């Protein structure tokens, strides 16, 4: 069994660090990226050597105490542990689950610390003999497995007399011992893995090893049952005990295989959906850019009709967006898009205003003003039935309303006026005051700013005026940039 940095359940083997390379037929192939765990640095070399020294001490101290009475059971259990290691169930991706710890912990219960010290390295070596791996990973596997299983055996036999009759006390002691096995095993591998990844060892344990603990508990109980079967019936007891788990393993493998196929199919479908969604998003962005480009071209054509206001709509739209940003409007929202389009199209209704009124150099008569005041409703009627401009149409209709209710065409006041129209009102007034007209010269920018402030709370929303003042320094830069862009467009 393996995951990126651990082979857990039976034991936590650091040869999982080579799990990806192990799946390749040729580890030396030049086109395969080398796993960082393939190379030892001085820290990891020292750590691996220290683990090996500890395992060697355990083997040297305890192996000589081994009693070979009942060696048939010992050999049978080792073969069983190796078989369980070799036939682990593959869980999605690189993770495998095997139950070799059941047999090896049963050896620890039956044959004591000496049995665990001898069996642990043999099981690892036999289980990985045909598996390509670096020498230092296999060496660390054997060392960590030995340390974990000998530690568990020491705890078990310090609490239980191996010659005593089976009793209910064996269950909690087995659970304590298998927990020690897990802690030693997972801890050793987590520390080594953290040296390669640079991640804190505790975080490594949480990500890679924490989920495996409940399986250890179950396997510890199964090991106790296997030991009890051998104590009661000898080798036939082991064989009788193994049959049900093997059938369960076969059924579980079939279930996991079917489930994995379904999961992989869903992953493929999900990847296809994500790709399709990305294509749709790209098309949407392209359409939005096309819409905005078309609108800007239309506005430039409308502004060209009124020579006095040429460039007015683009400048005002940029001022509006500077203020909208300071009011906290999300730039990815539909509201942002509607405000920009409404600012660009605010004067589209002037298409319905006669040229003699639109181009009149002097003041308008009351009758002419009545006709001029119709342009917000004309623009609204033109846009309201176009789906992607319906929200912008509301701003077009309200762009001459005043905060105090004295505007037109409907005399709305305060929050009755859409926020986008309230923002537009201040930006439009500022640009109008700072632009030349046939009937007057442009005001200085500072004078126009003071006029905006003076009419805060009457003509303009005070909140919008505050945003205007915060954005004021950016207005001149933006106006200059737009002028350069327009000059380049004319030259092209």
Secondary structure, 3 states (H helix, E strand, C coil): CCCCCCCCCCCCCHHHHHHHHHCCCCCCCCCCCCCHHHCCCHHHHHHHHHHHHHHHHHHHHHHHHCCCCCHHHHHHHHHHHHHHHHCCEEECCCEEECCHHHHHHHHHHHHHHHHHHHHHHHHHHHHHCCCCCCHHHHHHHHHHHHHHHHHHHHHHHHHCCCCCCCCCHHHHHHHHHHHHHHHHHHHHHHHHHHHHHCCCHHHHHHHHCHHHHHHHHHHHHHHHHHHHHHHHHCHHHHHHHHHHHHHHHHHHHHHHHHHHHHHHHHHHHHHHHHHHHHHHHHHHHHHHHHHHHHHHHHHHHHHHHCHHHCCHHHHHHHHHHHHHHHCCCCCCCHHHHHHHHHHHCCCHHHHHCCHHHHCCCCCCCHHHHHHHCCHHHHHHHHHCCCHHHHHHHHHHHHCCCCCCCCCCCCCCCHHHCCHHHHHHHHHHHHHHHCCCECCECCCCHHHHHHHHHHCECCCECHHHHHHHHHHHHHHHHHHHHHHHHHHHHHHC
